[in-house]
Amino acid sequence: MYAHQIMARKVLSTTPDSTILDAANIMLQHRVSGLPVVDHDGTLVGIITEGDFLHRSELGTGRKRNWLMTFILGPGKWAEDYVLEHGRKVSEIMTRAPFTVAEDAPLTTVVELMEKNNVKRLPVVRGGKLVGIITRSNLLRTVARLARDIPAPTENDDQIRRRILDEIEGNAWCPLGLSVIVRGGIVHLSGLITESRFRKAAIVAAENVPGVIEVHDHLCWGDSFSGFYLKSPDDQGLEKQAH
């Protein structure tokens, strides 16, 4: 799946010249924890979140200063913090150049960015302009929808899966981390192969099991020395269609 398939297209936003009071009221009214910041032509210029309100003079939660930190960081850092703690405009406290994704970004990329940078939302941009947003709740709703739409395996599906595993496992060409999912006779093979011939062997083994309607290949090819890997031809084809 890709970013454009799960992103929210109607995005609440604010502008750099808006007051932080206006931004806070929007967040409270709509129960969101962050807002993209866009200029007059819709270009994304920043993002403001609940975290930007933690260290504020109104709360008495400004950052503590001491002579050692001043010596290490210099007075410029304290000047920067002063603006964050006392600024009244969104442009003065927002995070500039936030992490973003393109519409055709795979969900794996979206999740990796969120985890690596500890962010809860990612603006989706096209040519620098805001076209959507993905939040962790978007991902949660997608998981719930997909889980609801996937039929539960039947007793026959379980039998097919066991027979496929029995046929493949134990062979020298068995994919590493082999995963077999069967729903309504449709088989999905996942795992890592180190030689292209292993792919065909695994597919043929699955196709020959009675009750199998079709086999979907998600086997990745990887080189153990370089760490380079390629997605399956099936998955590469799906990515091209999405583009």
C-alpha positions as CSV (number, residue, x, y, z in Angstrom):
1,M,0.0,0.0,0.0
2,Y,1.0,3.6,-0.5
3,A,0.7,6.9,1.2
4,H,-2.1,8.2,-1.1
5,Q,-4.3,5.2,-0.3
6,I,-4.5,6.0,3.4
7,M,-3.8,9.7,3.8
8,A,-6.4,12.2,5.0
9,R,-7.1,14.6,2.1
10,K,-9.0,17.2,4.0
11,V,-6.2,18.6,6.2
12,L,-6.6,21.1,9.0
13,S,-3.7,23.6,8.8
14,T,-2.6,27.1,10.0
15,T,-0.4,29.8,8.6
16,P,2.9,31.3,9.7
17,D,1.3,34.6,10.6
18,S,-1.4,33.1,12.7
19,T,-1.2,33.5,16.5
20,I,-0.3,30.5,18.6
21,L,-3.7,31.1,20.4
22,D,-5.5,30.6,17.1
23,A,-3.5,27.4,16.4
24,A,-4.1,26.0,19.9
25,N,-7.9,26.7,19.6
26,I,-8.0,24.8,16.3
27,M,-6.2,21.9,17.8
28,L,-8.4,21.8,20.9
29,Q,-11.7,22.2,18.9
30,H,-10.9,19.4,16.4
31,R,-9.0,17.2,18.9
32,V,-5.8,17.0,16.9
33,S,-2.3,17.2,18.3
34,G,-0.6,18.9,15.4
35,L,-1.1,21.2,12.4
36,P,0.8,21.6,9.2
37,V,1.8,25.2,8.5
38,V,1.3,26.4,5.0
39,D,1.9,29.8,3.2
40,H,-0.5,31.7,1.0
41,D,-0.1,29.3,-2.0
42,G,-0.4,26.1,0.0
43,T,3.3,25.3,0.3
44,L,4.3,23.5,3.4
45,V,6.6,25.6,5.5
46,G,6.5,23.9,8.9
47,I,4.5,22.0,11.5
48,I,3.3,22.9,15.0
49,T,2.5,20.3,17.6
50,E,1.6,19.9,21.3
51,G,5.3,19.5,22.0
52,D,5.9,23.1,20.9
53,F,3.7,24.3,23.8
54,L,5.6,22.4,26.5
55,H,8.3,24.9,27.4
56,R,6.3,28.2,27.6
57,S,6.7,31.3,29.8
58,E,3.0,31.2,30.6
59,L,3.4,27.8,32.2
60,G,6.6,28.6,34.0
61,T,8.2,25.6,32.2
62,G,11.0,27.4,30.4
63,R,14.3,25.5,30.0
64,K,16.7,25.8,33.0
65,R,19.9,27.6,32.2
66,N,23.3,27.4,33.9
67,W,26.8,28.8,33.2
68,L,28.2,25.5,31.9
69,M,25.5,25.0,29.3
70,T,25.8,28.7,28.3
71,F,29.5,28.2,27.9
72,I,29.0,25.0,25.8
73,L,26.1,26.1,23.6
74,G,26.7,29.8,23.6
75,P,24.2,32.6,24.1
76,G,22.7,32.1,20.7
77,K,21.0,28.9,21.9
78,W,19.4,30.7,24.8
79,A,18.2,33.5,22.4
80,E,16.6,30.7,20.2
81,D,14.9,29.2,23.3
82,Y,13.7,32.6,24.4
83,V,11.8,33.0,21.1
84,L,10.3,29.5,21.4
85,E,9.2,30.2,25.0
86,H,7.8,33.7,24.4
87,G,6.9,33.8,20.7
88,R,3.3,34.7,19.8
89,K,3.2,33.8,16.2
90,V,3.1,30.3,14.7
91,S,6.2,31.0,12.6
92,E,8.2,31.7,15.8
93,I,7.6,28.3,17.5
94,M,6.9,25.9,14.7
95,T,9.3,23.2,13.5
96,R,10.7,24.2,10.1
97,A,11.4,21.7,7.3
98,P,9.4,18.9,8.9
99,F,9.7,15.3,7.7
100,T,7.4,14.6,4.8
101,V,6.5,11.9,2.3
102,A,5.4,11.8,-1.3
103,E,2.0,10.4,-2.4
104,D,3.6,7.3,-3.9
105,A,5.7,6.5,-0.8
106,P,5.2,2.9,0.3
107,L,3.7,2.4,3.8
108,T,7.0,0.8,4.9
109,T,8.7,4.1,4.3
110,V,6.0,6.0,6.2
111,V,6.3,3.7,9.2
112,E,10.2,3.8,9.1
113,L,10.1,7.6,9.1
114,M,7.7,7.7,12.0
115,E,9.6,5.3,14.1
116,K,13.1,6.6,13.3
117,N,12.2,10.2,14.0
118,N,9.6,9.6,16.7
119,V,6.9,11.6,14.9
120,K,3.1,11.0,15.1
121,R,2.2,12.6,11.7
122,L,3.7,13.0,8.3
123,P,2.5,15.7,5.8
124,V,2.1,14.3,2.3
125,V,3.4,16.7,-0.3
126,R,3.4,17.1,-4.1
127,G,5.9,19.6,-5.5
128,G,6.2,21.1,-2.0
129,K,2.5,21.7,-1.6
130,L,0.5,20.0,1.1
131,V,-2.0,17.4,-0.3
132,G,-2.7,15.2,2.7
133,I,-1.5,14.0,6.0
134,I,-0.9,10.6,7.6
135,T,-1.2,10.1,11.3
136,R,-0.7,7.0,13.5
137,S,-4.5,6.8,13.8
138,N,-4.7,6.6,9.9
139,L,-2.4,3.6,10.1
140,L,-4.5,2.1,12.9
141,R,-7.8,2.5,11.0
142,T,-6.1,0.9,7.9
143,V,-5.0,-2.1,9.9
144,A,-8.5,-2.5,11.4
145,R,-10.1,-2.3,8.0
146,L,-7.7,-4.8,6.4
147,A,-8.1,-7.2,9.3
148,R,-11.9,-7.0,8.9
149,D,-11.8,-7.6,5.1
150,I,-9.4,-10.6,5.2
151,P,-11.5,-13.7,5.6
152,A,-10.7,-16.1,8.4
153,P,-8.8,-19.2,7.3
154,T,-11.0,-22.3,6.8
155,E,-10.1,-25.7,8.0
156,N,-9.2,-26.5,4.4
157,D,-6.9,-23.5,4.2
158,D,-5.0,-24.7,7.3
159,Q,-4.6,-28.1,5.7
160,I,-3.3,-26.5,2.5
161,R,-0.8,-24.4,4.5
162,R,0.5,-27.4,6.4
163,R,1.0,-29.4,3.2
164,I,2.9,-26.6,1.6
165,L,5.1,-26.2,4.6
166,D,5.7,-30.0,4.7
167,E,6.6,-29.9,1.0
168,I,9.0,-27.0,1.2
169,E,10.6,-27.1,4.6
170,G,13.6,-29.4,4.9
171,N,14.8,-28.7,1.4
172,A,18.2,-27.0,0.8
173,W,16.3,-24.4,-1.2
174,C,13.7,-23.5,1.4
175,P,13.4,-19.7,1.7
176,L,14.8,-18.2,4.9
177,G,12.0,-17.0,7.2
178,L,9.4,-18.8,5.1
179,S,5.8,-17.6,5.7
180,V,2.8,-19.2,4.1
181,I,-0.6,-17.6,4.3
182,V,-3.7,-19.2,2.7
183,R,-7.1,-17.6,2.4
184,G,-9.8,-19.3,0.3
185,G,-7.2,-21.3,-1.6
186,I,-5.1,-18.2,-2.4
187,V,-1.5,-18.7,-1.3
188,H,0.9,-16.0,-0.3
189,L,4.6,-17.0,-0.1
190,S,7.0,-14.7,1.8
191,G,10.6,-15.1,2.8
192,L,14.2,-14.5,1.6
193,I,15.9,-16.5,-1.2
194,T,19.5,-16.3,-2.2
195,E,19.2,-17.8,-5.6
196,S,16.6,-17.2,-8.3
197,R,16.0,-20.9,-8.9
198,F,14.7,-21.2,-5.3
199,R,11.8,-19.0,-6.2
200,K,10.4,-21.3,-8.9
201,A,10.9,-24.4,-6.8
202,A,8.8,-22.9,-3.9
203,I,6.1,-21.7,-6.3
204,V,5.8,-25.1,-8.0
205,A,5.7,-26.9,-4.6
206,A,2.8,-24.7,-3.6
207,E,0.9,-24.9,-6.9
208,N,1.0,-28.7,-6.8
209,V,-0.8,-29.0,-3.4
210,P,-4.5,-29.9,-4.0
211,G,-6.9,-27.1,-3.3
212,V,-4.5,-24.3,-4.2
213,I,-6.2,-21.8,-6.6
214,E,-3.3,-19.5,-7.2
215,V,0.0,-18.5,-5.7
216,H,1.2,-15.0,-5.0
217,D,4.9,-14.6,-4.9
218,H,6.3,-12.2,-2.2
219,L,9.7,-13.8,-2.0
220,C,12.6,-11.3,-1.8
221,W,16.0,-12.1,-3.3
222,G,19.0,-11.0,-1.2
223,D,22.7,-11.1,-1.3
224,S,24.2,-12.1,2.0
225,F,27.6,-10.4,1.3
226,S,26.5,-7.0,0.1
227,G,23.1,-6.8,1.9
228,F,21.5,-5.9,-1.4
229,Y,18.0,-7.2,-2.0
230,L,15.2,-7.2,-4.6
231,K,11.5,-7.5,-4.1
232,S,9.6,-10.2,-5.9
233,P,8.5,-9.6,-9.5
234,D,4.9,-9.6,-8.3
235,D,5.5,-6.9,-5.8
236,Q,7.6,-4.8,-8.2
237,G,4.7,-5.0,-10.7
238,L,2.3,-3.7,-8.0
239,E,4.5,-0.7,-7.3
240,K,4.7,0.2,-11.0
241,Q,0.9,0.1,-11.3
242,A,0.6,2.4,-8.3
243,H,2.9,4.9,-10.0
